[in-house]
Amino acid sequence: MSFRIRIAKPASRSVYGLKSGYSFKLLFLIAAAAAFSHSARAQSISGTVLGTVKDPSGNIVAMAKVQLVNKGTDAQRATLTNDAGDFRFPEIEAGLYLLTIEAPGFQRQEFAPFDLLARETRRLDSSLKVATQTQSVNVEASRGAVVQTDTSNISETKTGRELVDLPVAIATRASGSTSPI
């Protein structure tokens, strides 16, 4: 009698309907994609400019106009400060910038040009000075009597009644004045 021993191959295992070799490859691709996407975000080329605007006594200045100008490209961005006096310019490309702040009743403030680097957050806080009051007066001439400057004549015509009403010294009449009055 002879016995034959037969060893059967184990059935291939599957994960979610995939054979074991495919599930390993899929898991590897997902891990690699996650690793590369994280490193791509870390290599940002932009920065952020932010700050707070206050008055000389330390109170916040809301609704101040803040303007950021890229000196290399002349690209401009503008925003208003919020109720806390804060402003923020996110996702700004690296370069040389000029920041100006304006608010009614305050002097305009201009920061010296500064370099913004990639992934840098630059804080520029401001204390605005109170503006000096200016007053302007406009004077407009009305069309009154026109002075004649072309000739040097001084003349005026008077009627009979105007001549009688002129103040004349009485002594000149008594002394034999030839005036008709």
Secondary structure, DSSP 8 states (H G I E B T S, - for coil): -------------EETTEEHHHHHHHHHHHHHHHHHHHHHHHS--EEEEEEEEE-TTS-B-TT-EEEEEETTT--EEEEE--TTSEEEEEEEESEEEEEEEE-TTB--EE---EEE-TT-EEE--EE--B-------------------S---------HHHHHTS---HHHHHTT-----
